[in-house]
Amino acid sequence: MDNSSAPGPPGIVGGPRYGAPVIANPSVSPAAEAARVVDAVLRDLRVGDHRGVVVDSPPGAGKSTLVVRAAGELAAAGQPLMIVAQTNEQVDDLIERLGARSPEVRVGRLSAVDYEASDRVRDHPACRVGPKVAELGSPAVTIGTAAKWATVTEGTWAWAIVDEAYQMRSDALLRVAPRFERALFVGDPGQLDPFSTVEVDRWTGLSWDPMQSAVAVLLRHNPDLPVHRLPVSWRLPHSAASVVAEAFYPFTGFRSGTGPGDRRLTFEASTAADPADQTLDHVLDQAAATGWGLHELAPRFRRVRLFAKSLDQTDTDAGLKLTDL
């Protein structure tokens, strides 16, 4: 595996990773290029024989849209599946999206005993909530957090979709792996690796280091798994895509879904008298012109004043008073 971050040939943002890097083809529209990759991913799910499929995605490239579409198509084909997300917020967001795209698909929401369904979950036309799989009524899609799935000890699903897979620790994947036969892993490789507050020296260098992401360990032990890359960010403008790609995605690369003149940010002339406001205006002007800007906030000081309250001539009660917090 070549992890070189040296610039590639013209048209490439970033260097190689797991094969050929993403090459921006100016003759193909961003929408067509993105659709080609999504079609390839779905084809691998339908006819491929690998136990897993990995999809790398930059910010704003349609990770959630892909997860929801793949879930709907697998469910429509009669294959029960489980979805593993990393937070309750992600779970509820996916349920809302599933309801909008495939309202006929029954969904089971695995939850804690004291979980209170959000409006998004209650508004789904066919979603049942419960702390145990047996209480969900055998839905086409069962969805929960990785922590909740780790408590499930029985049952298997033909497919699993692991959303935000780069946020998942490798040991968390090991705990849920017995529950599925094949899996789609979707995530953002530019995110920070999992971290821990305990000493991790004992695992450093091991191929199954639990402080590595689930995808990193998965590919280390299964190098032949197909890896797709969503090539277009619809969130980042043309002026910012190359900056973000070179800083956080040197091994994958992507292009912006918009061109130099498609998106524009303008500001009215500033009338600020405060120097701090003028500095912020300058940074905003730079961001509008170049696609990015850095504004450092002034440091905040906490003043701690020790005071004493006299109870009598010989007894003093000392305490702390915080001001200007």
Buried (B, 14 or more C-beta within 10 A) or exposed (E): EEEEBEEBEEEBBBBBBBEEBBBBBEEEEBEEBBEEBBEBBBEBBEEBEBBBBBBBBBBBBBBBBBBBBBBBBBBEEEBBBBBBBBBBEBBBBBBBBBBEEBEEBBBBBBBEEEBEBBEBBEEBEBBBBBBEBEEBEEBBBBBBBBBBBBBBEEBEBBBBBBBBBBBBBBBBBBBBEEBBEBBBBBBBBBBEEBEEEEEEEEBEEEEEBBBBBBBBBBBBEEEEBBBBBBBBBBBBBBBBBBEBBBEBBBBBBBBBBBEEEEBEEEEEEEEEEEEEEEBBBEBBBBBBEEBBBEEEEEEEEEEEEEEEEEEEEEEEEEEEEEEEE
